[in-house]
Amino acid sequence: MNSLRNRIQEMFRRLNGLSLQIRLIVAYIVVILLPTAGISYYSYQQINTTYIQDTRLKSIDTLQNEKQTILTQIETMERAAQLAVSDKAVIQYLTEDEDASTAELIEFNNNSFARLAQIQINNPAILHLRLYSNSPNTYEIWPIILHEDRTANAPWYGLARGLGDREAWYMQRSDLSLDQADGNRVLEPDPPKLSLLRELELPRGHHAGMIQVDMRLTDLAPLTFGQTQEESSRMLLLDAGGGHISSYTEQNLYTKLADRLLATADSQNSSAAELSAQYRADGQSYLLTSIPVERLGARLVYAVSLEKMLQDTGRARNLIILATVGFIVLVSLITYVANSLILKNLRKLTQAMQQMRRGEFPPVVQVDGGGEIGELAYHFNRMNGTINGLIAQAVRKQALMKEAELRTLYSQIDAHFLYNTLENIKMLAEIEDQRQISDALTSLGGMMRYNFKWTGEYVKLEEELRHIRNYIDVMNIRYDDPVELELDIAPPDRELMLLKMSLQPLVENAFKHAWDESAEVRYLLIRSVQREDGVITIIVQDNGKGIPAPELEQLRARIREAGIRQEELHDERIVQTPNTAGIGLQNVERRIRLFYGEQYGLQIHSIAGLGTQVELILPKRIQAGGGS
């Protein structure tokens, strides 16, 4: 054991001492050639198995189609037989006890017999339709109505006589002509056909004649008896022992294989509807598949040669192995040429990574060629750009936060003095019983506390709504008909974390632009709508005068620019012109996209004369465990 371990270690030590090209060639042989040979052999076996299985499924499908054709033709023959005896005039004519008059014969020939002839005309696949009468008073009308004694020596007569309510099927390769007056019979050539035989019992239990419906085998089973079969396959219709379909007449390779299939099924006592087996004969491999045709008591057998497939897959296996060897030789030659280029590009990437580790962000790394090294360089450059972008975004976000904090500090000048002053004025209003003034001062104080308290960028939706109520209470002092606020926010949504002062600018915008001084009913609705993709929409809707379409498009364009043009974050013109239309909405859009992402923001819908609806689209984030 130690000796083997030492030999393995010595072999690896020698390999490590070789050049990179030699090591790659050895690796190609070990990693590519040997597994390829094994995989090729395994794939060869799997392809053979898959092909045989596919051939079996296709054979069953072909057999099922042929069986369906046979059943359809059988129904055609049965329907023709049923139509032939459904006419009472025909039954009466076949069972006449006395000779019919000339007038009756003419009327029967013009009406009932014409309908019998029409049955065969309507079904071209039917070769013969014959009704045999046992009554001596029945006149023959060729070629449909005949005397039964003409068929006494027919090979199927004994089979058909005594059937009762049952039917029989008989297949024959030629047709005996009917007896002539002198008693002689002549063999007339006739295409192979299948005959449907029924006995007429009128009344029940009394033999009155027989019905014979013939169909060509080429029409009955076109794939089995037609001329379209391939040399490498053959379809056969075999007697299964329970019916009256005669066996095939010529013994050849395919019929012998079919005998082996049925013999194997009998020896195994197999009663499966579908039989399938693979056999070898005359040095070739064949796949045989069989299904029953219960109506005829027969079986359809489909034999397919597999030899060509086996030769093709064996040739493909050998070509794969030869191609693999040639590939290894070609790759070994290319390795000598490409090795220097690959190492050169790798050195470039290594140097760029070392610069990045030291905090120096290198420019775009250019490499020659493509492939894995080119893809690696591409992703490295993308990563470098992404890191630079994230750093820049963090700097902008920090600058915006500092700016908000500075605004808060500016507004907090002597805040306690303002609080105490408001409380003193509120007490004076309560002493003078001025409840409206006292309530307005209470709301104003709540607004000031909310504005001055800046502990972070995010607050709960419930806190923002409380601030909006205070704002509306203060603003309602201006109107004789105050603004009515309705909240449709589900309790779980009130725990949503959002950027502070995100909703207040939307409400303030409604007070500034939604209603005229003459408006009598001022209504404001704030509601939330959840979506399945983890997004929540907060809607602020008023019943004001709305925004005309041209102005609405301009407002939407300004809001879109606020999310695209990052240089506007510190644009002095925007900060210093608070009366510019849509500035509050632009600021909200800018903050949302900066803190949440480009897929979130504002959407405005308005119809002139009906009101405006502003949608605030945010990710659903709920504070839990002390953080959001």
N, C-alpha and C positions, 0 to 999 in steps of 0.2 A: 504493500500500500504506500509506504513512504517512497519507494523507488518510483512508482507511477506519479506521485505528486511532484517529486523532484524533476521528472522528465517533462511534465506539463509546465512547471515553472521555468525550466530551461528553454522550452520552446517559446514561451511568451517573451522571455528575455531576449532571445535572438530576433523575434519579430519586432520588438521595440527598437532594436539596433538597426533595422533596415530603413531604407528611405520611405517617404510617404507614398510614392508611386507604387513601390513593391507591396507595401502593406495594403494599399487599396485593391491591387489585383488579387492578393490572397483573400481579402475580405469579399470581393466580388464572387470568387469561386465558392467560398464557404456559405455566403449569405444568399447568393442568387442561384448558382448552378444546381447545387444539391437540393435545396427546397423546390426549385422549379421542376427538377426531374420527378421528385415525389409528388408534387402537386399535379403535374401533368398526368401521371399514372392514375392518381385519385380522381382527377377531373374526367379522365377518359372513362373510368368506371361509372362516375356519376352521370356523364352525358349519355352513356349507353342506357343506364337505368331510366333516365328522364325521357330519352327518345322512345324507349319501349313503352313506357307508361303513356306518353303522349299518343303513340301509335295505337295503343289499346283503347284510349279514350276516343280517338278519332274513328277507330273501327266500330266501337259501340255506337257512336253517333251516326255513322253511315248505316249500320244495321237497323238502328231505330228508324231512320228515315225510310229505308226500304220496307221495313215492317209496316210503317204507317201508310205507305203507298199500297201495300198488299191489302191492309184492312179497309182502306178507302175503296179499292176496287171490289173487294168482297161485298161491301155494303151496296155498291152499285149493282152487282149481280143479284143480291137478295132483294133489292128494291125493284129490279126489273121482274123477278119472279113473282113478287107480291102484286105488282101492278097487273101482271098478265092474268091473274085469277081473281082480281078484285071486281071485274065486270060480271054481273050476274048473267048477262046474255052469253058470255063465253062459257061459264060453268054449265048453263043449260044446254048449250050446243054440244059440249063434250059428253054430256050424260043423257042424250036423247034416247028415249025408249022406242020411238018410231021415226020414220023418215020425215024430214022437214020439207015443206013445200018450196016451190021455186021462188015464190015471192019472199018467203022467210030467208032463204039462202041469199038472195040478192040484198035484202036489207041487212043481214048479218055481215055480208062481205063489204058493204059500203060503210058500215058504222063500226061495229065491234072489231072486225078483223083489221080495219084501217087503223084503229087505235093500237092494236097489237103491233102492227108494222111500225107505227110511230115510235114505240118504245125503243126498238133497235136503232131507229134513225136518230133519236135523241141521245143515244149512248153509243157512239162509234166504237168504243172499246169492246163492246159485246159482239162476239163472233157469230153465235147462233142463239136464237130463242125458239124452243120447240115445245109444243104441248102434245102429249101422246094420250089418245083416248082409247079406253077399253070397250067402248060401245060400238057394235057393228053398224049402228044406224048413223054414225057420224061420218060425214063426207070430209075427205082430206082436202085441205087448202094449203098447197105448198107455198113457202117452205116452213110454215110455222105449225099448222095443225096436221097431225099424222096419226095413223093407227099404231097402237102399242105393239102389235105383233111384228112390226118391222124391226123392233129392238130386242126381240127375244134372245138372239144370239150375241148381242152386244156384250163386251167384257164387263160393263158396269151394271148390267140389268139385274143380276142377282144381288148386287150391293144395294140398289135403289128399292127393289121390291121388298115390301114389309117395313119400310122406315117409319110409317105412321106420321107423327107430328115432327119427327126429326128430319135433319137434312144431311146429305153426304157430299163429300168433295172427292173428285176423281181427276187425276192428271194422266194425260196420255200424249204420246209423241205423234200419233197419226189417228185418223178418223175413219172408221168403217162406214161405207155407204149403207144406206137403208136397204132393206130387202126389196128386190124387184118383184114383179108379178110372177116371174118364172122361178123365184126362190133363189137365184144366184146373187152373190155379194161380190163386190169389187172393191179392192183397197184403193181409196182415193187419197192422194197426198194432201195433207192438211198441216198447218203450222202447229207446233206444240201448244196445248191449251189446257185450261182447268175447267172442269164441268161442275156446276151446282145441280144436285139431283134432289127432287122432292116427290113424294107420293101424294096423289090426290085421293082423298077418302071422302066420298059423297054418296050417301051419308056417312057419318063417322063409323069406322070399322069396315066399310065396304070399299074395295079397291076400284077406283074409277079411271085411273090413268097416272101419268107422271109428267113432271116439268123438268126440262133440261135447259140450263143457261150456260153457254160456253164463252170463255174469254182467252185471248192469246196470252201465252206466258210472257211475251215481250211487253204486253200492256199491263199484265198483272204485276210483274217484278222486273222493271226495266234494267236495274243494275245487275240483277242475277242472270237474266236470260238475254240481255241486250248485247250489242257488239262493242260497248264502250269500256270493257274491263281491261286493265293494264296487264302487261306480261308478268309483272312482279306481284300481282295480287289476283285473287279470285274469290267470288262470292257464290256459295252453293246453298240450295234448298234441299234439306235432307228429311227423310221420313224418320220421325222420332219414335215410331213404334205404336203410337196410339191413334193415328189417323189413316188417311187413305191417299196421301201424296206418295207417288211412286219414287223410289230412290233414283239417284242419278244413274245414267245408263253407261257412261264411259268411265273406265277406271284409269285415273292418272295420278300424278304426284299429289295434287291437292285433295282429291277424294280419299286417298290413303291417309293423308294427314288428318282429314276430318274424321275418318274411322278411328284413328288413334285418340283424338280428343274425346269422342263420345265413349270409347272403350275405357279411357282413363276415368271419366266421370262416373260410368257404371261401376267400375271396380271400387271407387271410393264412396259409392252410394251418395253421390252429390246430387242434390235436387235444386241447386242454385239456378236462378233465372238466367244469370250470365255466367258463361264458362270462358276461361282464358288460359292458354298454356303456350309454352315455347318449345319447339321441337327442331331437331336437326335431321336433314335428309339430303342425300346426294352431296354431302359436304357443305351444305348451306343451312342457315338458320331461318326459321319461319315462326311467325306469331299468329296463332289461331284464336279467334274470338267468336262466340256463339250466343244467340238469344233465341228464345222459343217464339213460335207463332201459334198460339194456343188454338185459334179458330180452325186451323188446318191440321193440328196435331203434328206439326213439323218444326224444324229448327233451321234458322239461317246461320250459316257459317261463313266467316270472312277470314281468308288466309292471306298474309302479307309477308313478303320476303324481307328479311333484315340484313341481308348480306351487303348491300351497297352502303348502308348506313355504317355498319361495322368497319368496312374498309375505309370509308371517309374519315371516321373518328380516329382510327389507327394512324392514317396518314397525317391527320392534323396533330396528333400527339407527337409523332416523330419530327414534324416541322417545327413544333414549339421548342423541342429540345435543341434542334439544330440552330434555330433562331436565337435561342438563349446563349449558346456557345458563341455564335457570331457577335451577339450583342456585347458579351463580356470582352471579346477581343477588341471590338471597336471602342468600347468605353475605356479600356486600358490605354489605347493609343491617345484618345482625347485627353485622358487624365494628365499625361505629360505636358500637353500644350496648355490646358486650362488651369493647371495647378498654380502657376505663378500669378495669373490674373486673380484667382480666388483669394490667395493669400494677400495680395496687394489690397484688394477691397476690404478684407477683414482687418488689415492693419489700420486703414482709414477709420473704420467704425470703432476700433479699439481706442484710438487716439481721441475721437470725438467723445466717447463715453468717459474717458479719464478727465477731459475738460469739464464735462457736465458734473462729474463727482466733485470737482474742486469749486463748483459754483459758477463756472464760466460756460455760458450757453453758446456753443459754436454756431456758425452759419450752416446752411443746408449742405449736407454731405453728398457729394457727387461720386457715383461709382460707375464703372464701365460695365455694360452688359445688363442682363436681367437675371431671371432665375431666382433662387432662394436668397442670394446675397442682395440682389436688387430689391426684392420685396422687403428684406430686413432693413435695408437703408431707407426705403420709403416709409416704413412704420416708425423707424427711429426719428426721421425728420418730422413726421406727423406728431409723435410724442413730444418732441422738442417744441413744436409750435403750440401744442395744447398746454404744455406747462407754462410757456410764456403768456398764453392767453389767460390761464387761470390766475397767474400772479397779477397780471394787469387788472383782471376783474376784481380780485381781492383788494387791490389798491383802490380801485374806483369805489367799491362797496365801503371800504373803510373811510374814504373821503366823504362819501355821502352820509355815513353815520356821524362822523365828526361834525359835518355841517348841520345835521339835525340837532346834535347835542349843543352846538353853539347857539342855534336859534332858541333852544330851550333855555340856555343860560341867559341869553339876552332878555327873554321874556320873564325870567324869574327875579328880576331886580326888585328887591324889597318886597318879595311875595307875601311875607307875614304882615307887612304894613297894609297891603291890599286886602288880605283876608280879614284883618281886624277892622279895617274901614267898612268892608261889606257887612260884617257882623253888626257893627254899630248902627249902620243905616237900616239894617233889617230890624234891629230892636226898636228903633224910632218908628219904623213903619208899623210894627206890631202894636206899639203903644198908641199910635194914631188909628189903629184898627184898619190899616191899609193892607189887607190880606193879599191882594193881587201883587202889590209891590214886594211884599215879603216873600211870596212864592217865586217871583221872578228873580229876586236876589239869591234865593236858595239855589235855583237852577244855574244862575250865573256863577255862583261859588263852586258848584260841582263841575262846571265846564273848566274853570280856572285850575282846580285841583287836578283834573284829568290831563290838561295841557301841560301843566308844570311838572307833573310826575312822569318822568321819562326814565324808567328802569330797564327798558329794553325795547327792541323793535316790535315784538309780538305781544298781543293782548288777546283775551278771550272775546268772542263775538258778543257775549252778554255785556261786557264792560263797554264795548263800542256802542251798543244799542242804548245803554244807560246814558252815555254822553250825548247821543242823538236826541233822546227825549229831553234832556236839559236844554239842548240847543233850540229845539222846536218850541219849548215853553218860553224861552227868552224871545225868539223871533215872533211868536204869536202876539206879543204886546203891540205890534205895529198894525194888526188887522182887527177890524170889528168881527169879521168871520174868520176865526182861527183855522190853521191847517190841522186837519184830522189825520192822525197817524195810526195805521193798522199794521200789526206785526203778525206774520204767518211763518214763524220759525219753530221747527220741532225742538223739543227740549234737548235731545242729544246734539243737535246742530249748534246750540248755544255755547257748547264747550269748544267749538272750533277755534283754533289759534290762527289769527290773521295779523297783518301789519297794522300797527297803530295808525289811526287817522286815515283808514282806507275808505270807510263809508261816509264819514262826515263831509268830505268835499263833494260827494255825489248829492247829499241832501242839501248842502249849501248851494250847489249849482241849481237845484230845483227852485229854491227860494228866490234866486236872482233872476232866473230866466223863464220859469214855467208859467207863472200867473201874471195877468195884468192887475192893475189896481182895482179894476171893476169886477174882478172875479168874485163870485158869491160863495162857491163851494170849492174849497182847496183840500184835496185828498192825496195822501201819500201812503203807499203800500210797500213794505219791505218783507220779502219772502225768500225762502231757500228751496233749492231744487237739487237733489242728489242724483248723480249719474253712477253707472255701474263700473266705470273705469277709475274709481278713486278720486273723482273730481266733484266739487260742489259749486253750484252757481248761486250767488246772492243777487237778487233782483230788487232794484229801487225803481218804482213806477209811480208817476204822477198823472193827474188828469188835467194838465195844463194845456196851453195853446199849441204845443208840439213844435217841431222844427221843420221848415220847408225842406224839400228834397235837396236843392243845391247847397244850402247851408249845412245840411246833415252830412253830405259827402265831403265838404271842406273840413268839418269837425272830425270826421273819421280819419281823413288824411293826416291832420295834425297829430291825432293820437297815435297813428301808426308811425309817424316820424319820431315821436317821442320814444318809442321802443327801439328804433333802428339807429338813430344818430346819437351815439354815445358822447359826442363832444358837447351836446347840449346839457350835460349834467351840471356844468358850472357856467352856463351861458348867462352873463350878467343881464342881458336884455330881458330874458324870460323872468328872472328873479325880480327885476325892478319894475315890471309892468304887470301888476296883479290884476288889472282890469281887462287884460287880453282874454277874449272868449276862449274857453276850453283849457286855460292854464292849469286849473285844479285837476281836471281829468287827465291832462298830460302828465302831471306829476305822479298821480296814482298809477297810470300805465307804466311809467318809467320805473317806479319802485317795485311794482309787481314783477315785471320782467327781469329786473336785476336780482331780486331775492328768490324768485320761484323758477324762472325759466321763460324761454321765448314762447312756449305753448300756452301760457296763461296771460290774462290781461282783461281789458274792457271790450264790451260790445254794446253799441248803441242802436236802438230801434225807435223810430218816431214817425207819427203820422200827423200832419198838420191839422189842428183842431181837435185831436183826440188824446194827445198826451205823449209822453216820452218814457221809454223803458231803458235803463242802464243795467247791464249784466256784468257782475264782477265774478270772473272765473278763477277759482283757486284750487290747489290740491287740498284734499281733506286731511288735516292734521289736528289731532286731539291731544291735549296735554295729559300726560299720565306719568306717575311716579316722580313728580317734581320737574319734568321736562317735556318738551314737545317732540 
